[in-house]
Amino acid sequence: MQEILTVITYLVVWLICRKVVEIQSGLVTLIISLGAAVSVYVLFAAKGHQDKKNDDG
């Protein structure tokens, strides 16, 4: 589930950068999209780790 949300986040942010904000630089769009996707992945990993920690203790 976490990986699917990461991919969806990447695509949505990429489309927003291209169509809404109209960023023409491919590198900037890539960096922004990947940054958002990695952030979502890390947030879900941290939440999952916290939930697992609370269940154990």
C-alpha positions as CSV (number, residue, x, y, z in Angstrom):
1,M,0.0,0.0,0.0
2,Q,2.8,2.4,0.9
3,E,4.5,1.9,-2.5
4,I,1.3,2.4,-4.4
5,L,0.7,5.7,-2.6
6,T,4.2,6.8,-3.3
7,V,3.8,6.1,-7.1
8,I,0.4,7.9,-7.1
9,T,2.0,10.9,-5.2
10,Y,4.8,11.1,-7.8
11,L,2.4,11.1,-10.7
12,V,0.0,13.6,-9.2
13,V,2.7,16.0,-8.3
14,W,4.4,15.6,-11.7
15,L,1.1,16.4,-13.4
16,I,0.5,19.4,-11.1
17,C,4.0,20.7,-11.9
18,R,3.5,20.3,-15.7
19,K,-0.2,21.3,-16.1
20,V,-1.1,23.6,-13.3
21,V,2.1,25.4,-12.3
22,E,3.5,25.0,-15.9
23,I,7.1,24.2,-14.9
24,Q,8.9,23.5,-18.2
25,S,12.1,22.3,-16.7
26,G,12.2,18.5,-16.6
27,L,14.8,18.4,-13.9
28,V,12.9,20.7,-11.6
29,T,9.7,18.7,-12.1
30,L,11.6,15.5,-11.4
31,I,13.2,16.8,-8.2
32,I,9.9,18.2,-6.9
33,S,8.0,15.0,-7.8
34,L,10.6,12.7,-6.3
35,G,10.9,14.8,-3.2
36,A,7.1,14.6,-2.6
37,A,7.1,10.8,-3.3
38,V,10.0,10.2,-0.9
39,S,8.4,12.3,1.7
40,V,5.2,10.4,1.6
41,Y,7.1,7.1,1.7
42,V,9.1,8.3,4.8
43,L,6.0,9.6,6.5
44,F,4.1,6.3,6.1
45,A,7.2,4.3,7.2
46,A,7.5,6.4,10.3
47,K,3.8,6.0,11.1
48,G,4.0,2.3,10.5
49,H,7.0,2.0,12.8
50,Q,5.3,4.0,15.5
51,D,2.2,1.9,15.2
52,K,4.2,-1.3,15.5
53,K,6.1,0.1,18.4
54,N,2.9,1.0,20.2
55,D,1.5,-2.5,19.6
56,D,4.5,-4.2,21.1
57,G,4.8,-2.1,24.2
